[in-house]
Amino acid sequence: MEEKSKMTLIGEFLETCPLLKNGKVTLDYIKEKPQSYSIDETPVEPVLNNFRDGGRRLQVQFDFSIQANFSVLENIKNSKFCDDLINWIEEQNNKDNLPKIDGIDWIKVLGRGTITQTTETTAIYIIPMQVAYVEESF
């Protein structure tokens, strides 16, 4: 059986969030229709800590992207959705309900939902996140 990538496992975890309208999270692209979601890996130094025994704590940073309707009224709803999603991630982390990555320590949000792109009718919001996990020495 082929092992799933960490990004695939993170996407599967996010798909369990009851706030997502269609429940599907794509990897590295976002559909043009509103209520589409994607995760896109951010290039960062993967090693957070090296341990004396040769193990290390690694990270995956990514942006959770949301394609949403765009208007004054919709922006208020979108801001609330971002706040609710951030709270959901924090709750899951506190409950130890985490992506199914071996040695996972946490999933956390690194910033608020921010608009990165707009058209006349839609906007893309991103929420930066991080997953950290421990890789044992061999």
Secondary structure in CASP SS format (residue, H / E / C, confidence):
PFRMAT SS
TARGET T0000
AUTHOR 0000-0000-0000
METHOD secondary structure of the structure
MODEL  1
M C 1.00
E C 1.00
E C 1.00
K C 1.00
S C 1.00
K H 1.00
M H 1.00
T H 1.00
L H 1.00
I H 1.00
G H 1.00
E H 1.00
F H 1.00
L H 1.00
E C 1.00
T C 1.00
C C 1.00
P C 1.00
L C 1.00
L C 1.00
K C 1.00
N C 1.00
G C 1.00
K C 1.00
V E 1.00
T E 1.00
L E 1.00
D C 1.00
Y C 1.00
I C 1.00
K C 1.00
E C 1.00
K C 1.00
P C 1.00
Q C 1.00
S E 1.00
Y E 1.00
S E 1.00
I E 1.00
D E 1.00
E E 1.00
T E 1.00
P C 1.00
V C 1.00
E C 1.00
P C 1.00
V E 1.00
L E 1.00
N E 1.00
N E 1.00
F C 1.00
R C 1.00
D C 1.00
G C 1.00
G C 1.00
R E 1.00
R E 1.00
L E 1.00
Q E 1.00
V E 1.00
Q E 1.00
F E 1.00
D E 1.00
F E 1.00
S E 1.00
I E 1.00
Q E 1.00
A E 1.00
N E 1.00
F C 1.00
S C 1.00
V H 1.00
L H 1.00
E H 1.00
N H 1.00
I H 1.00
K H 1.00
N H 1.00
S H 1.00
K H 1.00
F H 1.00
C H 1.00
D H 1.00
D H 1.00
L H 1.00
I H 1.00
N H 1.00
W H 1.00
I H 1.00
E H 1.00
E H 1.00
Q H 1.00
N H 1.00
N H 1.00
K C 1.00
D C 1.00
N C 1.00
L C 1.00
P C 1.00
K C 1.00
I C 1.00
D C 1.00
G C 1.00
I E 1.00
D E 1.00
W E 1.00
I E 1.00
K E 1.00
V E 1.00
L C 1.00
G C 1.00
R C 1.00
G C 1.00
T E 1.00
I E 1.00
T E 1.00
Q E 1.00
T E 1.00
T C 1.00
E C 1.00
T C 1.00
T E 1.00
A E 1.00
I E 1.00
Y E 1.00
I E 1.00
I E 1.00
P E 1.00
M E 1.00
Q E 1.00
V E 1.00
A E 1.00
Y E 1.00
V E 1.00
E E 1.00
E C 1.00
S C 1.00
F C 1.00
END
